[in-house]
Amino acid sequence: MVVIEELERAQDALARCLRECDRAVAFTGAGLSTESGIPDFRSSDSAWRRHPPVPFKDFLADADARALAWRRKFAMDDLTAGARPGRGPRALARLMADDMLGDIVTQNIDGLHESAGAPAERIVELHGNGGYAACLSCGARHELADLRPRFEATGLAPECACGGPVKSATIAFGQAMPQEALRRARRASLNCDLYLAIGSSLVVYPAAAFPVLAKENGAALVIVNREPTPLDAAADLVLRGDIGSIFAPFESCSLRASTS
Ligand code: NAD
């Protein structure tokens, strides 16, 4: 494992990895969105500590727990309303447009990869999307803009026309992972020779198993994060620093042009 903390050396090393690989995949976490004002999960000052997610079994068991989950969901939405993609997601979208990056496997639920211009069909959302809701019984999609006024007027957790409980379209602690997203993430992780794990504490499983899978399958593993992670020792390269600063050059400068 090589650890680089100096910014220019980190940017040069990342450029070299991207130029030398045949197919790169990015695996992203909440650290990619902190520059946009969306708190990550584990930092000590995180707003998630004031509005902790309700575990799935509680959500299913109890109408009061469902109402609490919705109160916390809308409180977090208020904190992050209008967030725009930062330099990290913008650089990844640019690398995709330049054909220097294949897929993005993300744990994030904020939709910022798509807002930054990454094609939806090349983004795997492992933990769902917080931009809408779905009925847990029939799967019908529900829009937050419709649910919120009714919730605020009644204080009652929303229900679908079929009678099923409606939940944010994200994966709660204890909820089964979406099988199709897992399949796509596995395929992407096995079909690359460079795996960039960016802005994740790499402690949430099964998501964190994908960087390990890619590495075991022969890909070079590069971790970009400002804090150490449990997978650093397994990585080929660790770029320790601020994601926006490390990725800044890649959002405006075509790596492909500079290789020719
Ligand atoms: P995490 O909070 O566990 O880890 C984030 C990591 O990013 C930390 O190690 C932190 O030091 C690092 N980091 C934060 N800002 C950084 C920056 N600017 N530059 C470099 N590093 C930075 O996040 P996780 O591993 O993605 O796991 C959190 C879980 O919670 C996921 O399952 C995710 O679905 C959910 N979540 C999502 C969002 C989001 O969609 N933006 C936000 C919070 C939590």
Boltz pocket constraint, residues with backbone or C-beta under 6 A from the ligand:
constraints:
  - pocket:
      binder: B
      contacts: [[A, 28], [A, 29], [A, 30], [A, 31], [A, 32], [A, 33], [A, 34], [A, 35], [A, 38], [A, 39], [A, 40], [A, 41], [A, 42], [A, 43], [A, 107], [A, 108], [A, 109], [A, 110], [A, 111], [A, 127], [A, 199], [A, 200], [A, 201], [A, 202], [A, 203], [A, 204], [A, 224], [A, 225], [A, 226], [A, 227], [A, 228], [A, 241], [A, 242], [A, 243], [A, 244]]
      max_distance: 6.0
